[in-house]
Amino acid sequence: MHDQAGVNAPAESRRPSAHRIAGALLAAAVLGSGGALSGAPPSRLAGELDAGGLVEAVAREKGRVVLVNFWATWCVPCREEFPLLSRLQARHRRAGLSVLGVSTDFQKEKAAVEKFLVEQKPSFPNYRKKSGGDDQKFIEAVDSSWGGELPFSVLYDRSGRKVKVFSGELEIATLEKQIVSLLAARAPAAR
């Protein structure tokens, strides 16, 4: 190591100072927190999903009844049914229900998605459909009959089998009866 005059510096000055170590730790903390130390609130989104991510998210819930709801901030029926989904999740979580929300808003609308989630305080995780990628592949992962209309929901049994799709605003009482019936059934034993 050389000092400013280009002469070899003594070995003890080669060790990092406490200030440099503290600065490096602070930088690592800020970067590792996604900028949360910069005053930006943490994201309310659990992440972004493409077709593969959606399949994995449902598979992680195997053993539970899963309702996946696709929504957007600009969709009035989506906004109206959102609190009902939270109540449904709260009522049936212990029995084995998992509700997953997926915003289909574009990346440029992410701030509106975050604001909506802060206001709604959902009792279930929400993701955003990842921008780009193969939209047809995503549609196929959701359901081949889906034409993109919102809201759109898919109900899975405890084994991860798709049981029913709902296009348009949910009839909560009917949905809840189906969920209770699926919750009462046990998942088939693994072979």
C-alpha positions as a printed Julia matrix, in Angstrom:
191×3 Matrix{Float64}:
   0.0     0.0     0.0
   1.25    3.53   -0.74
   0.6     6.76    1.06
  -0.22    9.93   -0.88
   3.46   10.63   -1.52
   3.83    7.18   -3.09
   5.92    5.83   -0.22
   5.04    2.5     1.39
   2.69    3.01    4.32
   3.29    1.24    7.62
   1.35   -2.04    8.13
  -0.88   -0.65   10.89
  -2.34    2.0     8.54
  -3.44   -0.74    6.14
  -6.12   -1.92    8.54
  -9.57   -0.44    7.93
 -10.55    2.3    10.38
 -13.58    2.06   12.63
 -15.19    4.82   10.52
 -14.72    2.81    7.31
 -16.13   -0.33    8.91
 -19.14    1.57   10.28
 -19.72    3.18    6.88
 -19.53   -0.17    5.12
 -22.0    -1.72    7.6
 -24.43    1.16    7.17
 -24.23    0.9     3.38
 -24.83   -2.85    3.56
 -27.82   -2.33    5.86
 -29.4     0.23    3.53
 -28.84   -1.92    0.46
 -30.01   -5.07    2.22
 -33.21   -3.41    3.46
 -34.31   -2.42   -0.03
 -33.83    1.21    0.9
 -36.09    1.02    3.97
 -33.59    3.09    5.96
 -33.91    5.87    3.4
 -37.41    6.66    4.67
 -39.28    4.69    2.01
 -41.9     2.44    3.62
 -41.43   -1.3     3.1
 -43.4    -2.82    0.24
 -46.76   -4.36    1.09
 -46.31   -6.72   -1.86
 -45.02  -10.22   -1.19
 -43.26  -10.09   -4.57
 -43.87  -10.37   -8.29
 -45.12  -13.5   -10.05
 -44.77  -14.86  -13.54
 -46.42  -18.13  -14.66
 -43.86  -20.29  -12.84
 -44.04  -18.17   -9.7
 -47.82  -18.48   -9.61
 -47.62  -22.28   -9.85
 -45.0   -22.32   -7.07
 -47.05  -20.02   -4.81
 -50.06  -22.33   -5.05
 -47.87  -25.44   -4.58
 -46.38  -23.96   -1.36
 -49.89  -23.97    0.09
 -50.49  -27.69   -0.53
 -52.55  -29.14    2.31
 -54.61  -25.95    2.47
 -57.61  -24.77    0.43
 -56.35  -21.89   -1.73
 -58.26  -19.01   -3.3
 -56.22  -16.93   -5.75
 -57.83  -13.6    -6.59
 -56.66  -11.47   -9.55
 -57.43   -7.78   -9.16
 -56.39   -4.27  -10.17
 -56.64   -0.88   -8.5
 -58.7     0.54  -11.4
 -61.27   -2.3   -11.17
 -64.25   -1.14   -9.08
 -65.66   -4.65   -8.38
 -62.15   -5.77   -7.36
 -61.9    -2.93   -4.88
 -65.37   -3.68   -3.51
 -64.78   -7.41   -2.91
 -61.27   -7.0    -1.49
 -62.35   -6.41    2.15
 -64.69   -9.43    1.88
 -61.71  -11.6     0.91
 -59.85  -10.38    4.0
 -62.8   -11.3     6.22
 -63.08  -14.71    4.53
 -59.37  -15.35    5.16
 -59.68  -14.25    8.8
 -62.72  -16.51    9.39
 -61.23  -19.65    7.82
 -57.45  -19.36    8.21
 -57.28  -21.75   11.16
 -59.36  -24.33    9.3
 -56.88  -24.26    6.42
 -57.8   -21.47    3.97
 -55.12  -19.43    2.22
 -56.15  -16.46    0.11
 -53.54  -15.08   -2.29
 -54.05  -11.81   -4.14
 -52.41  -10.97   -7.46
 -52.52   -7.42   -8.76
 -52.5    -7.18  -12.54
 -51.63   -3.47  -12.46
 -48.7    -2.41  -14.64
 -45.32   -1.54  -13.08
 -46.02    2.19  -13.52
 -49.05    1.75  -11.21
 -47.05    0.1    -8.42
 -47.41    3.16   -6.16
 -51.21    2.95   -6.51
 -51.06   -0.77   -5.65
 -48.96   -0.04   -2.55
 -51.34    2.75   -1.49
 -54.36    0.47   -1.94
 -52.75   -2.28    0.15
 -51.84    0.19    2.91
 -55.46    1.4     2.99
 -57.0    -2.09    2.88
 -54.6    -3.85    5.3
 -55.37   -7.29    3.8
 -55.03  -10.38    5.98
 -53.47  -12.3     3.09
 -50.35  -11.91    0.94
 -50.53   -9.99   -2.32
 -48.27  -10.21   -5.34
 -48.04   -8.25   -8.57
 -48.0    -9.92  -11.95
 -44.46   -9.55  -13.23
 -44.17   -7.17  -16.18
 -43.0    -8.54  -19.49
 -42.72  -12.23  -20.09
 -45.18  -14.4   -21.91
 -48.73  -13.24  -21.09
 -50.23  -16.32  -22.76
 -48.14  -18.57  -20.53
 -49.38  -16.63  -17.49
 -53.01  -16.98  -18.64
 -52.5   -20.73  -19.11
 -51.06  -20.97  -15.58
 -54.16  -19.18  -14.22
 -56.79  -20.89  -16.39
 -56.99  -21.36  -20.15
 -60.54  -19.94  -20.16
 -59.44  -16.64  -18.63
 -59.89  -13.75  -21.04
 -58.28  -11.18  -18.74
 -61.51   -9.98  -17.14
 -61.33   -8.81  -13.53
 -61.93   -9.73  -10.88
 -61.05  -13.36  -11.56
 -60.56  -16.01   -8.89
 -59.42  -19.62   -8.84
 -60.22  -22.06   -6.04
 -57.93  -25.05   -5.31
 -58.54  -27.98   -2.99
 -56.07  -29.21   -0.36
 -54.23  -31.36   -2.9
 -53.62  -28.35   -5.16
 -56.22  -29.41   -7.73
 -58.11  -26.57   -9.41
 -61.75  -26.92   -8.36
 -63.52  -23.84   -9.73
 -62.91  -20.54  -11.47
 -64.95  -17.41  -10.86
 -65.17  -14.74  -13.54
 -66.41  -11.38  -12.33
 -67.4   -10.27   -8.86
 -67.64  -13.1    -6.35
 -70.89  -14.14   -4.71
 -69.28  -14.44   -1.26
 -72.0   -16.59    0.37
 -71.8   -19.18   -2.45
 -68.01  -19.1    -2.42
 -67.91  -19.51    1.34
 -70.13  -22.64    1.15
 -67.72  -24.17   -1.38
 -64.72  -23.26    0.77
 -66.3   -24.76    3.91
 -67.04  -27.96    1.96
 -63.43  -28.16    0.74
 -62.09  -27.42    4.21
 -64.12  -30.31    5.61
 -62.55  -32.72    3.11
 -59.1   -34.05    3.88
 -56.34  -34.04    1.29
 -55.7   -37.49   -0.21
 -52.78  -39.34    1.39
 -49.48  -39.15   -0.49
 -48.57  -42.34   -2.31
